[in-house]
Amino acid sequence: MKLHELNAPKGARKAATRKGRGAGSGNGKTAGYGHKGQKARSGVKKAGFEGGQMPLQRRLPKRGFNNVFATKYVTIKVSDLEKFEAGATVDAAALLEKGIISKTLDGVKVLGNGELSKAVNVKVAAYTASAKEKIEKAGGKAEVI
């Protein structure tokens, strides 16, 4: 098969509806907008406008607080470090490569869940106290970058 022999399957390509092209087109004259009124005008369809009624986004109460300046860490468990060989250097790039994390956000934080039996050198943004203790107890290093 060659590029010039490729065809779209039947029904995959549908012609665009040409509005305002005569009565015979089925979409002539008012072009599907009906007669007069606000919805027939251009540029007045406000998203969320409810005809003067208080819009839903203003009726619902505001709750909580969202700190946009907070540092967002991707968390991993100490037991996730078992997937590396003894003596390996574990950083964000190595974790991405192994598929343990899918994105780095503002950094990686190691939590103290699980056990570690190998000595690995870990270089990430943050640790919990128990995670640092477990890594060092197994003979590894826990460096903050």
C-alpha angles and dihedrals in degrees: 000000000000131000093253090054095059118109132179114247118263111281095015094106114058122182116244116254108252106213126207096020101128138297093280092063092065089233102066132123103015092023095224095308097104124222122324122306131111094292091057092058125088123252100007103100100109115193110242094011110143102188096272094316113125104272120243094246089058096042094058117083121248111242134190131345132279114205104206090186095057119120108246114208129192105228127217131177127242087241089062088066089067087080090072126079120251112277094020121141111237119202136146092277092052091048091051091048092052090048094240090125129024099201137013103218106179094336145305125283123197116218123202098242116130132003135287124210100173131074107242131165108233121197111182139131100260146003137193114238092250092049092052090048093051093048092050092043089056088054098259135119128248110204125181115220 
